[in-house]
């Protein structure tokens, strides 16, 4: 049964982009369905696939490449097959050819392969669809170095599956550690009790220069020591390898007010105004920071601004990109579901995929998404608009369709805001999120 939801179509309980918005639907995973025939697929930037003439799968699965279809790889990433758990792969699929792909990168897919299986093509191996549809890889996109003559910004783009055991917590290394500053503030946009803003400034910061920075929602750092995400970043501040380098960035930890869901899950420009007009001016003028760095200033260049969120913090971070001047967004277990209804957005953050699809030209955003296999609402029907897995899959599909730089991780065996997943991926995620940044 197909249900239309804001231009998205439910196929067997999983949302796929409506065939009214694509020619022949979307080349995704199949969960118990059988692919249509006659369709060909072409890989999008970073290795996702989109059908250009395929037919919709039978009830129980997403759309998938048709019989006899071919898959071609594009620059710098992995290509996917069209199957997932229980799905049926496209048959007779020819191997694609690499076009400027990264060294050792994936190119093309052959017949067969279930969840997590691999087909082969000329030049490398292509992970096929894992559970939920992403390609199976925990790496940076099939390359340890930039493609010759290619864009380092595309490294790691696309859909991936990661599986346990996940890497341990980032270890504190013998590197320069950030200086910590904290102050209290109240808000006129979100009236209520004062909240503590915590700022971490890297030792590599050069006074008087524009500091690239990241807003961290739910910013309640530990009582002692540095937050793990700061430690993970510090460990790579001195790297010269563009695949692992993380530029020295200022972290601004911002806790929520009393109404966390109202502040984070409401789709509007309110949180952006709160950060831009209330939080950032206080950071820039803080007397303790100015005492150590008289010329301290935060970057105004959107490419030097990032936002991080987990759970409801993710729509807040997404809003900083969508309504504001933040180009780099990181989301773990993002609450892209219907929690806060407004007149303009009755389904709340569930509507972000359609907002992405209906906005031309695409916004200059770079977006990381992660969701756990057993994330919130993972067994609920899509019609309720409160399945976190489907919400994030919709986000990834829309970003893929519109040609955004995006990276989507499907974490096997993981729950909501899973600590092991975050610990195991922070370094790669930050490196990808800041890919292509050329500032100090």
C-alpha positions in Angstrom: 0.0 0.0 0.0 1.3 3.5 -0.9 0.5 6.5 1.3 1.4 10.0 0.1 2.9 12.1 2.8 3.9 15.7 1.9 5.1 14.5 -1.5 6.8 11.4 -0.1 5.5 7.9 -0.8 5.4 5.2 1.7 6.4 1.8 0.2 6.0 -1.1 2.6 6.4 1.3 5.6 9.5 3.1 4.4 9.3 6.4 2.7 10.8 6.9 -0.8 10.8 10.1 -2.8 7.6 10.4 -4.7 7.8 9.3 -8.4 6.0 12.6 -9.2 9.3 14.3 -8.2 11.6 11.9 -9.9 11.6 10.2 -13.3 10.8 6.6 -12.4 11.2 7.0 -8.7 14.2 6.7 -6.4 16.8 3.9 -6.6 17.0 2.8 -3.0 16.7 -0.3 -0.9 14.1 -3.1 -1.2 12.7 -4.7 1.9 10.8 -7.7 0.7 9.8 -6.2 -2.6 10.7 -7.0 -6.1 12.3 -4.4 -8.4 10.5 -3.3 -11.5 12.0 -3.9 -14.9 13.5 -1.8 -17.5 15.0 1.0 -15.4 18.5 2.2 -15.4 20.3 4.0 -12.6 23.0 6.6 -12.4 25.1 7.3 -9.4 24.8 10.7 -7.8 27.7 12.7 -6.4 29.5 10.6 -3.7 28.0 7.3 -4.9 24.3 7.3 -4.2 22.0 5.9 -6.9 18.8 7.4 -8.3 16.6 5.8 -10.9 16.0 7.5 -14.2 13.3 5.2 -15.5 12.8 2.4 -13.0 9.5 1.4 -11.7 8.2 1.3 -8.2 8.8 -1.9 -6.3 5.9 -4.1 -5.2 4.4 -3.6 -1.8 7.0 -4.3 0.9 10.0 -2.6 -0.6 11.4 0.7 -1.9 12.0 1.4 -5.5 15.0 -0.4 -6.9 17.0 -0.6 -10.1 15.2 -2.5 -12.8 16.2 -5.7 -14.6 19.1 -5.2 -16.9 19.8 -1.7 -15.5 23.4 -0.5 -15.3 25.0 1.5 -12.5 27.7 4.0 -13.2 30.1 5.6 -10.6 30.8 9.3 -10.4 33.6 11.3 -8.8 35.1 10.3 -5.5 32.8 7.8 -3.9 31.1 4.5 -3.7 28.2 3.4 -5.7 25.4 1.3 -4.2 23.4 -1.7 -5.3 19.7 -1.6 -5.0 19.0 -4.1 -2.2 18.5 -4.3 1.5 17.5 -6.9 3.9 15.0 -9.2 2.2 15.3 -7.4 -1.1 15.9 -8.7 -4.5 18.8 -7.2 -6.4 18.6 -6.0 -10.0 19.7 -8.7 -12.3 22.3 -8.5 -15.1 23.6 -5.2 -13.8 26.7 -4.3 -15.7 29.8 -2.9 -13.9 30.0 0.9 -14.0 33.1 2.7 -15.0 35.0 5.1 -12.8 34.9 8.8 -13.9 37.6 10.6 -11.8 36.9 8.3 -8.9 39.2 8.2 -5.9 42.2 5.8 -6.0 40.9 2.4 -5.0 37.4 3.8 -5.0 34.2 1.9 -5.8 32.9 1.6 -9.3 29.9 -0.3 -10.4 27.8 -3.1 -9.1 27.1 -6.6 -10.4 24.3 -9.1 -9.9 23.5 -10.4 -6.5 24.4 -9.6 -3.0 22.1 -9.2 0.0 22.5 -6.8 3.0 26.2 -5.9 3.3 27.3 -8.1 0.4 29.7 -6.7 -2.2 29.7 -6.7 -5.9 32.7 -5.7 -8.0 33.4 -3.3 -10.8 36.4 -2.0 -12.7 38.8 -0.3 -10.3 37.4 -1.5 -6.9 34.7 -3.0 -4.8 31.3 -1.6 -4.3 29.5 -2.2 -1.0 25.9 -3.1 -1.8 22.9 -2.0 0.2 23.0 -2.8 3.9 20.0 -2.9 6.2 18.0 0.3 5.6 19.7 0.9 2.3 23.1 2.6 2.9 26.2 1.1 1.4 28.3 -0.9 3.8 31.4 1.1 4.7 32.6 2.9 7.8 35.4 4.7 5.9 35.7 8.1 4.3 34.3 7.0 1.0 36.7 4.6 -0.6 39.9 6.6 -0.7 42.8 7.4 1.6 43.8 10.4 -0.5 42.1 13.0 -2.7 41.2 11.9 -6.2 43.8 13.1 -8.7 42.6 16.4 -10.0 39.4 16.0 -8.0 37.6 17.9 -5.3 38.7 16.9 -1.8 35.3 18.1 -0.6 33.5 15.1 -2.1 35.5 12.5 -0.1 33.2 10.5 2.1 30.0 11.8 0.5 27.1 9.2 0.2 25.3 6.5 2.2 27.2 4.1 4.5 26.5 1.4 7.0 28.6 1.0 10.2 28.5 -1.9 12.5 29.8 -2.9 15.9 32.2 -3.2 17.5 32.6 0.5 17.4 35.9 2.3 18.1 36.6 3.3 21.7 36.2 6.7 23.2 38.6 9.3 21.8 41.8 9.2 24.0 43.3 12.3 25.5 46.6 12.7 23.6 49.7 14.7 24.3 48.5 17.7 22.2 47.8 21.3 23.1 44.5 21.4 24.8 41.8 24.1 24.4 41.3 26.9 26.9 37.9 26.8 28.6 35.6 29.9 29.3 32.2 30.0 30.8 29.6 32.7 31.4 25.9 32.9 32.3 23.3 34.5 30.0 19.5 35.0 29.8 17.5 35.3 26.6 14.7 37.6 25.4 13.8 35.2 22.6 13.6 32.2 25.1 12.8 33.9 28.4 13.5 31.9 31.6 16.4 31.0 33.9 19.9 31.8 33.0 21.9 29.2 31.1 25.7 28.6 31.1 27.5 29.0 27.8 30.9 27.2 27.6 33.5 28.1 25.1 36.6 26.1 24.1 39.3 28.0 22.2 42.1 25.9 20.7 45.7 26.8 21.6 46.4 27.1 17.9 44.1 30.1 17.6 46.0 33.2 16.4 44.7 36.3 18.1 43.1 38.8 15.8 42.1 36.2 13.1 38.6 35.1 12.4 37.9 31.9 14.4 36.0 29.1 12.7 33.5 27.7 15.2 30.9 25.1 15.9 27.7 25.5 18.0 26.9 22.5 20.1 23.3 22.1 21.1 22.5 20.5 24.4 25.8 22.0 25.4 26.2 20.6 28.9 29.9 19.7 29.1 31.4 17.4 31.8 32.3 19.0 35.2 36.0 18.2 34.6 38.0 17.5 31.5 37.1 18.2 27.9 34.0 16.9 26.1 34.8 13.9 23.9 33.9 15.8 20.7 36.5 18.5 21.6 39.1 15.9 22.4 38.4 14.1 19.1 39.0 17.4 17.2 42.1 18.3 19.1 43.8 15.0 18.2 43.7 16.1 14.5 44.4 19.8 14.6 47.9 19.3 13.5 47.2 16.8 10.8 48.2 17.8 7.2 46.4 14.9 5.5 43.2 16.4 4.1 41.3 13.2 4.8 41.9 13.4 8.6 42.6 17.1 9.1 40.2 19.0 11.4 41.0 22.8 11.5 41.4 24.3 15.0 37.9 25.4 15.8 36.2 27.2 18.6 33.4 25.1 20.2 30.5 27.0 21.7 28.4 24.8 24.0 24.8 26.1 24.3 22.4 24.3 26.7 18.6 24.5 26.1 16.1 26.5 28.1 13.2 25.1 30.1 11.2 24.1 27.0 13.8 22.1 25.2 11.5 20.6 22.6 9.8 24.0 21.8 13.2 25.6 21.3 14.8 22.7 19.3 12.0 21.0 17.4 10.0 24.0 16.2 10.8 24.7 12.5 11.4 28.5 12.4 14.2 31.1 12.5 13.8 31.6 16.2 16.8 29.5 17.3 18.9 31.1 14.6 18.1 34.6 15.9 18.8 33.4 19.4 22.3 32.2 18.4 23.1 35.2 16.1 21.8 38.0 18.1 22.2 36.9 21.7 24.8 34.1 22.1 27.5 35.0 19.6 27.7 38.7 20.6 28.2 37.6 24.2 31.0 35.2 23.2 32.8 37.8 21.1 32.7 40.4 23.9 33.3 38.1 26.9 35.8 39.9 29.2 37.7 36.7 30.2 38.2 35.7 26.5 39.2 39.2 25.7 41.8 39.2 28.5 43.5 36.3 26.9 42.8 37.1 23.3 42.2 40.9 22.9 41.6 40.6 19.2 39.3 37.6 19.4 36.5 37.4 16.9 34.3 34.7 15.5 34.1 34.1 11.8 31.3 35.6 9.8 32.0 33.5 6.8 29.2 30.9 6.6 31.8 28.3 5.4 33.6 28.7 8.8 30.4 28.1 10.8 29.2 24.7 11.9 26.4 23.3 14.1 26.1 20.0 15.9 23.1 18.3 17.4 21.9 14.9 18.7 18.2 14.0 18.9 16.1 17.2 19.1 19.3 19.2 19.0 19.6 18.2 15.3 16.6 20.2 14.0 18.0 23.1 16.0 21.4 22.6 14.2 19.6 22.1 10.9 17.7 25.4 11.4 21.0 27.2 11.8 21.9 26.1 8.3 18.4 26.4 6.7 17.5 29.8 8.2 20.9 31.2 9.0 24.5 31.4 7.9 25.9 28.0 9.0 27.1 25.8 6.1 28.3 22.7 8.1 25.7 20.6 9.9 26.3 17.4 12.0 23.3 15.4 13.2 23.2 12.2 15.3 19.8 10.4 15.6 18.2 13.6 14.4 14.6 14.2 15.4 13.4 14.8 11.9 9.9 13.8 12.9 6.6 15.5 13.8 7.0 16.7 17.4 6.2 20.4 17.2 3.4 21.6 14.9 3.1 25.2 13.7 0.8 26.8 11.2 3.6 26.9 8.7 4.9 23.5 9.5 2.1 21.2 10.8 4.4 18.2 10.7 7.4 19.9 12.2 10.9 18.7 11.3 9.4 15.8 9.4 8.9 18.3 6.6 12.6 19.1 6.1 13.0 16.6 3.3 10.2 18.2 1.2 11.7 21.7 2.1 15.0 20.4 0.7 13.4 19.0 -2.5 11.3 22.2 -3.1 14.2 24.7 -2.7 16.0 25.8 -5.8 18.8 26.3 -6.1 20.0 24.0 -3.3 21.4 25.7 -0.3 25.3 25.6 0.1 25.1 23.2 3.0 27.2 20.2 4.0 25.2 17.8 6.1 26.1 14.8 8.1 23.4 12.4 9.3 23.4 9.3 11.5 20.6 7.1 12.7 20.6 3.9 14.7 19.1 0.7 13.4 16.9 0.6 16.5 16.5 4.3 16.9 13.4 5.9 18.4 10.1 4.7 16.8 12.0 2.3 14.5 9.1 -0.2 14.6 6.3 2.3 14.2 4.4 3.0 10.9 5.6 5.9 8.8 2.0 7.3 8.8 2.6 8.4 12.4 5.5 10.6 11.3 7.5 9.6 14.4 9.9 7.0 13.1 13.4 8.4 13.5 14.9 5.9 11.1 12.5 6.8 8.3 12.8 10.5 9.1 16.6 10.3 8.6 16.3 8.1 5.5 14.0 10.7 4.0 16.5 13.4 4.8 19.4 11.5 3.1 17.2 10.7 0.1 16.2 14.3 -0.4 19.8 15.5 0.0 21.0 12.9 -2.5 18.3 13.9 -5.0 19.3 17.5 -4.8 23.0 17.0 -5.1 24.0 18.2 -1.7 27.3 17.3 0.0 25.9 14.8 2.5 27.1 11.8 4.5 24.6 9.3 5.9 25.5 6.6 8.4 23.1 3.8 9.2 24.4 2.3 12.5 23.7 -1.4 12.9 22.6 -2.5 16.3 22.5 1.0 17.6 19.9 2.9 19.5 19.1 6.6 20.0 22.1 8.9 20.2 24.2 5.8 20.8 27.4 6.7 22.7 29.5 3.9 21.1 28.6 5.1 17.6 29.5 8.7 18.4 32.7 7.7 20.0 33.6 5.6 17.1 32.8 8.2 14.4 33.5 11.6 15.9 36.9 12.0 14.3 35.8 10.9 10.8 32.6 13.0 11.1 34.4 16.2 12.0 37.0 15.6 9.3 34.3 15.1 6.7 32.2 18.1 8.0 35.1 20.4 7.6 36.3 18.9 4.3 37.3 21.6 1.8 37.7 24.3 4.5 40.7 26.5 3.5 40.7 29.0 6.3 43.2 29.2 9.3 
